[in-house]
Amino acid sequence: QVQLVESGGGSVQAGGSLRLSCAVSGYTYSSYCMGWFRQAPGKEREGVASIDTDGSTSNADSVKGRITISKDNAKNTLYLQMSSLKPEDTAMYYCAAGPSQAYSDYACGDSDGMDYWGKGTLVTISS
């Protein structure tokens, strides 16, 4: 059974940092595209960052320069390091997994191409 479990969310002040983690089990972790998505209250879900099997990454313009996506294949864990956080970063953050872009009709990081989703971890940034 595939499971993705996020952790690391919390409440911080603007300008602060957080590191989110996503523990993965139930499949060959290293062979999947992994991504972070977020959904703020009243808004649509948006992609934040993604990392494919070859290590290539992609970040949303709204977080460029402030976030780093990484993964530890030995630990089957995906990370999202966030800094210089802003109130507009407040959202539920989800990790997701799907086929590598090389084997999919979707780009890595496209939510339509993701097969598995975690339940999310809440990030709240106060001004």
C-alpha positions as CSV (number, residue, x, y, z in Angstrom):
1,Q,0.0,0.0,0.0
2,V,1.4,3.3,-1.1
3,Q,1.6,5.9,1.7
4,L,2.9,9.5,1.7
5,V,3.0,11.2,5.1
6,E,3.9,14.8,5.4
7,S,5.3,16.5,8.5
8,G,7.0,19.7,9.6
9,G,4.2,22.2,9.2
10,G,3.5,24.8,11.8
11,S,3.0,28.4,12.6
12,V,5.9,30.8,12.1
13,Q,6.3,34.6,11.7
14,A,6.9,36.2,8.3
15,G,10.6,35.9,7.4
16,G,11.0,32.6,9.2
17,S,11.8,29.2,7.9
18,L,10.3,25.7,7.8
19,R,11.4,22.3,6.5
20,L,8.6,20.0,5.4
21,S,9.2,16.3,5.1
22,C,7.3,13.6,3.2
23,A,7.9,10.0,4.2
24,V,7.2,7.5,1.4
25,S,6.5,3.8,1.6
26,G,4.9,1.1,-0.5
27,Y,6.7,1.6,-3.8
28,T,10.1,2.1,-5.3
29,Y,10.5,5.7,-4.3
30,S,13.5,6.6,-6.4
31,S,11.7,5.7,-9.7
32,Y,9.0,8.4,-9.2
33,C,8.6,12.1,-9.9
34,M,7.9,13.8,-6.5
35,G,6.3,17.1,-5.9
36,W,5.0,19.6,-3.4
37,F,1.7,21.3,-3.8
38,R,-0.3,23.7,-1.7
39,Q,-3.8,24.9,-1.3
40,A,-4.7,28.1,0.5
41,P,-8.2,28.7,1.8
42,G,-10.5,29.6,-1.0
43,K,-7.9,29.1,-3.7
44,E,-7.1,26.3,-6.1
45,R,-4.3,23.9,-5.5
46,E,-1.0,25.0,-7.0
47,G,2.3,23.3,-7.6
48,V,5.2,24.5,-5.5
49,A,8.2,22.4,-6.6
50,S,9.0,19.1,-8.1
51,I,12.0,16.7,-8.5
52,D,12.2,14.0,-11.1
53,T,14.2,10.8,-11.1
54,D,17.2,12.4,-12.8
55,G,17.4,15.0,-10.1
56,S,16.0,17.8,-12.2
57,T,13.9,20.3,-10.3
58,S,11.3,22.9,-11.0
59,N,9.9,25.6,-8.7
60,A,6.9,27.9,-9.0
61,D,7.7,31.5,-9.7
62,S,6.0,32.5,-6.5
63,V,8.6,30.7,-4.4
64,K,11.7,31.0,-6.5
65,G,14.8,31.8,-4.5
66,R,13.0,30.9,-1.3
67,I,12.5,27.2,-1.4
68,T,14.6,24.1,-2.1
69,I,13.2,20.7,-2.9
70,S,15.4,17.7,-2.2
71,K,15.1,14.0,-1.5
72,D,17.0,11.3,0.3
73,N,16.5,8.0,-1.6
74,A,18.1,6.1,1.3
75,K,15.5,7.4,3.7
76,N,12.6,7.4,1.2
77,T,12.0,11.0,2.2
78,L,11.2,14.1,0.3
79,Y,11.9,17.6,1.7
80,L,10.9,21.1,1.1
81,Q,13.1,23.8,2.7
82,M,11.3,27.1,2.9
83,S,12.8,30.4,4.0
84,S,11.8,34.1,3.9
85,L,8.3,32.9,4.4
86,K,5.4,35.3,3.7
87,P,1.8,35.4,4.9
88,E,0.8,34.4,1.4
89,D,2.6,31.1,1.8
90,T,-0.1,30.1,4.3
91,A,-1.7,26.9,3.0
92,M,-2.0,23.2,3.4
93,Y,1.0,21.6,1.8
94,Y,0.8,18.2,0.1
95,C,3.4,15.9,-1.3
96,A,2.6,13.7,-4.3
97,A,4.2,11.1,-6.5
98,G,3.8,10.1,-10.1
99,P,5.6,8.5,-13.0
100,S,8.8,10.2,-14.2
101,Q,8.2,12.7,-17.0
102,A,10.1,10.2,-19.2
103,Y,7.2,7.8,-18.8
104,S,4.3,10.1,-18.5
105,D,2.1,12.4,-20.7
106,Y,2.6,15.0,-18.0
107,A,5.5,17.1,-16.9
108,C,6.9,16.2,-13.5
109,G,5.1,18.6,-11.2
110,D,1.8,18.6,-13.1
111,S,-0.8,17.6,-10.5
112,D,-2.8,15.7,-13.2
113,G,0.2,13.3,-13.5
114,M,0.4,12.5,-9.9
115,D,-1.0,9.1,-8.8
116,Y,-0.4,9.3,-5.0
117,W,-1.1,12.0,-2.5
118,G,-0.5,12.6,1.2
119,K,-3.0,14.1,3.5
120,G,-1.1,17.4,4.0
121,T,0.6,19.5,6.6
122,L,-0.6,22.9,7.5
123,V,1.7,25.9,7.2
124,T,0.6,29.2,8.8
125,I,2.6,32.4,8.4
126,S,1.8,35.4,10.5
127,S,2.7,39.0,9.7
